[in-house]
């Protein structure tokens, strides 16, 4: 195995992705061969290759691996067979006590350390930015692979979206500020609210929790019509006097707040339970019939979308309501996250004279969502900011953990 290993447990502990991400730093060809052999011998460790290129920092070559969180102890036992080359294992993201105990027991000669996750994320980003193909420019959809000389700027803003979001100015030779800011809306809020919606409406399996990558993929196919309040919903049309079109977002989840019955899925009892027919009229059902009432088609007075049979299987409340589709909820949540992150990033960049912003996070692995974020970056900055995205951002913290410890030692 490699000389130094970084382990990021944060995605699993924050319930964003049920995997642990590992970066192995190899300082010799022998260490590279051992790492490749280790992956080949395992059927639960996966190697990630970015663009089929060799990733390196100076003379050190990297191997990017991931494993299901439930298999991390087995992975540690397998890795212990290569203990002769493992000098250090650095963990970040709240590693479990059992994992720490296993590492200390199986790798007695290695240094086992823990580092702050946020520091590792930003340190890892600085390494990716300096490597060829580590970041791409977003000028449209998909992002351009045209090389960008980040060293020619007076520093750049790194906006990292994880469980929350953090923003840091990465220094250049002419810039020495190292401020870090935070915002609370991040991937944890999105996954929690989305899964709460599934639970409330009975749209998913009780034992299955949807993770952030799937929510991001669903968001591409959603729209705001059934969840968010647009200007035309609030004011009946365009607001030309102040330059707002009717399709401008007025309030995230405003339709659900305006019509709380949309969230009301409590089971009703008694003979007066009502079923909302396709024409919006209320039809009384007897108590014996009501126990099996399911939503077939419902119209809302605020939306023109219908509920298809596969959208919900919850018992109806007595109020006419429209159940948004999964992809619409995903879109509204991801859009809310993008608005928050781009707004904070551009604000801090402008206040500090920065013209380049690099975004990282699960949502920025999706080209369509990058295009959506670009619209907001241009809006907040009036087209004056350069937007870049960091690819393979799930490995920022583990890579930073490898190099951050070495820098502290130095």
N, C-alpha and C positions, 0 to 999 in steps of 0.2 A: 504494500500500500504506500501511499504518499508520505512525505516527511511531516506534513501538517494538514490537519483535517478540520473543516468548519462545518458545524451542524446547526441548521435553523429549525427549531421546533415550533415556531410561532404560528404557522398556518394551521397546524393540528390543534394546538392549545387554544387558539381563538376560533376554532370550528369553521375556518374558511375553506381549507382543503385538508382532507384526511391523510396527508402525506408529510414526510419529513424530508427536507432538502439538504443535500450534502455536497460540499465542494472539497475535492482532494487536490492538494498542491503537491506536484511531483517535481523533485529537483534532479532526477536522473532518469535515464532510460529504463533502468531496472525497476524503479518505482512506478513508472508508467505501465510497464508490462505486468507488474503485480496487481495494479488496480484493474487493468483490463481482464486479467485472469479471474480476479475476485468477482467481477460482474458476470463473466461467462459462467462461473460455477453456481451462481445463484439464479433462481427463477422468480425472485421477488424484488430484486434491485434493478432499476432501470437507468440507463445512461442517456443523457440528453446531449445532443450535438447541435450547436448553432451554426446553420449554414454549411455544415460539413467542413468547418475550418478548425484549425488547431488554436485553442485559446491559451494565451500565455501572458505572463507579466515578467518582463526581463527574461531570465533563463528558466523561470518556473512555468511548467505546463499544468493546466487545470483539467480535471475530470469532473463533470457535473452529474450527480446521481440523485435519485429520489427513491423512497421506499414508503410503503404504507406504514402509518404510525403503529399499527398492530404488529408489525414485523420488525420493529427496530431492535428488540432484544436479540432476535435470531441473527439479524445483520451484524450486531456487535460481536456475537460469538464467532461468526464466520470471519470477520475482520481480524479477530485476535490471532488467527493463524499467520498473519503478516506483521505481528507486533514488532519484529526486529527493526522495521523501517519507520514505525510511527513514533514521532518525537512529541507531538502535541495534538490534542483534540480540544477545540474551542467551541463551546456551545452558546447559543443565544436564543431568546424567545421562551424562557421559562421551561427548561428541561425538567422532566419528572425526577423525583428522588430515586426511583428504581433504575432509571437510565444512568444517572450519575454513579450509583453503586455498582452497576454492571460494568461500566467503563473502568472504574477504579480497580475492580477485582480482576478484570481480564487484561488490562493494559497497565500493569504496575510500574513500568518504567517510563510511561508517557506522562506529560504534564496535562492534567485535565483542568480546564479553566472555563469560566463563564464571563461573558461580556454583555454590555448593554445592547439590546437589539437595535435601537434607533441609531446608535453610533456605528454599528456594523453595516446597517443599510446604507447610510450616507457614505461611509468609507468604501463600500463595495461599488457604489455608483460611480465614484471618482475613478475607479479602475476600469469599469466598463466603458465610460466615456472616452478614456484614453486608448482603448483598444479598437482596431479596425472593425467596423460593422456593429459596434456596441450600441450605438444610438442611430436612429434614422430621423430624417426631417419629415414633418407633416405639412405638406402643402395642399393636400387634397386626400383623396381616397383611392388606392391605398397609399400609405406613407412612402415617400421616396427613399431609395437606397443610396442616393447621391451622398458622397462623403461630406461631412461637415467639420471644419477645422475649429473645434471647440477651444483650442488654445489661443486662438486669435481674439477671443472675447475678453472683456474685463471681468471675468468670472461669470457664473451662471447660477440660476436658481434651480434647485432640485426639489420637486414636489413628489413626495413618496406617499402613495396611498396603500395603507395596510389596514389594520383594525381601525385605526384612526388615520389622520393624515399629518405629516410633518413637512416643513419647508425650511431648506437651508441654503444659504449662499455658499457655493463652492468657490474657494479663493483662486485667484490668479496671481501672477507676480506683481501686478499693480493694484491688487485689492486685498485687504486684510480683514474684512468683516467675516465673522463666523456665527452670526445669529441663527437660532433655530426657533421657528414658530410652529404652532399646532392648531388643528381644528378637529372637533370631535366627530364630525360625520366622516365615516370611512366604511370599509367593507363589512365590519362587524354590524353596523346599523342596518346595512342593506340585507345581509343574510338573516339577521334576527327578524326584521319586519316582514321579509318575504316568507319565511317559514311560519311566522305567526299568521299570515294571511292564508297559507295553505291549511294550517290547522283549523282556523276559524271557519273556512268554507269546505273543509273536507276534500280538498282537491288532490291531495297526495296520500301516499301510504303513511300510516301512523309512525312506522319505525324508520322511515327514510327522511333524512335531512338533506335538503338541496344545498349544494356548496356554491361558492362564489363563481367559479368558471361557468357552471351551467346557467346561473342567473344572467351572467354577461352575455352568453350565447342567446338565451331567450329574449333578452332586451332588444336585440337587433330586429326582431320580428314584431315588436310591440308598438303601441302608439299611446298618446296621452288622452285620447278622447273619453275613456271611461273612468279615469282616476283623477287627472289634473283638471283644474279650472283654467280655462282660457279666457282671454279678454272678452270674446263674444259671449261666453257663458255668463260672465259677470255683468256686462253692460249691454248685451243684446246685439252687438255688432262691433265694427271697427271704432277706434277712438282716433280719428284722423287728426283732430286738433292737437294731439300730443304725439302724433307719429306712431301709434301702436296699431298693428293689424289685429284682426279678430283672432288669428291663430297664435298670437303671442301668449306665452305661459304667464298666467296671473298668480297661481298658487299651486304648488306641488300637493297632490292629493286633495285639492280643494273641493272636488265633486263629492268625495267621500265624507269630508267634513260638513259640507252643506246638506247632505242627505245622510244623516247617521244611520238610517234604517238599512243602508247598504252594508253596514258592518254588523247589523243585528241578525244573528243566526240562531238566537236562542229558540229552543223547541217550545212550541205553543201547545197548550192543552185545552180541551173543552170542545163543545159542539160548534163554536163559532169560528173555528180556524178557517182561513180563506186561502184560496189558491189563485195566484195571478195568472190569468190566461194570456194568450198572445196578443189580444186586443187591449190589454190593460185593465179589463173589467174584473171585479172581484166575484168569485163564485163560491158559495158556501158549500162545505162538505160536512158529512156526518162524522162523528168521532171515529166510527169504525173505518171510514175511508181515509181519514186524515193521517193515520199512522204510516201510510204508504205513499203519501204525496211527495212527489219529486219535482224539481224545477225542470220543465221542458223548454218553455220559451217565455221570456219576460221582457217587457219594454219598460224603460225608465223615462220619466218626463224630462230628464236632463241628457239622455244619450239616445242615439238612434241605433245602437248596437243591440243585437239579441243574444240571449244566452242559449248556447247549443247544449244538447243533452249531456255532452262529456265535460261541461264546464263545472257543474256542481251536482252533488247528490245530497245536499243538506235539506232538512225539512224547512219549509218556507215560513217566514214571519208573516204576519197579516198585512204587511205593508208592501205596496208595489215597489220592487227594487230591481236593480240590474247588477249582476255579479260580473266584475271585470274578469277578463281572461288572464291566465298566468303571465303571458308575454307582455300584457299591458302593465301589470303590476311591476314586473321586472324592469320594463323601460322607464316607468315613472321613478322607481327607486334609483336606478343607475343614472338617470338624467339629473336627479336631485344631487347625487354624489358628484357628478361632473361639474355642475354649476357651482357647488361649494368649493371644490378643489381648484378649479380654474380661477374663480374669483379671488380666493386667498392668494394663490401663487402670483397672479398678475399684480395684485395690490402691493405685495411685499417687494416684488421685482421693481415696480415703478418707483416706490419710495426709496429704493437703494440704487437707482440708476442702472439696473440690469436689463439687458435686451434679449436674453436667451433663457428659456425655461425648459428643463428636461423633466418629463413626467415618467413615473414608473408605477407599476401596480398591475393587478390582474386585468382590469378593464382596458388597460392600454396595450394589452396583447392582441386585442381585437381591432382590426383595421376600421370597421364601420364605426365603432365607438370612438376611435381616434379622430375620425372625421367629424363626429358630433362635438367632441371637445374642441376641435379647431375652430368651429363656429363661435364658441363662447370665448376662446382666447382672442380671436379677432374682434369680438364685440367689446370685451373689457379693455383691450389695449388699443382699440381703433386701428388695428392692423399693424401696429408697430413692433410686435413681439415675434421672435422666432420660436416656433414650437418644435421640440424634439421629443421622442419617446425612447425609453430604454428597453431593449428586448431582453427576454429571459430574466425578467425582474424577480422571479421567485428565487433566484440564486444570488441576489445582491447581498443579503445578510450573511449567508454562509461563506461567500467569497470574501466579504469584508472581515469576517471573523478570522479567516486564515491569515490575512495580511495585517489586520489591526493589531493582533497579538505580537507579530514580529516587529511592528513599528514601536510598540510600547517597550519591548525588550531592548530595541536599539537605543 
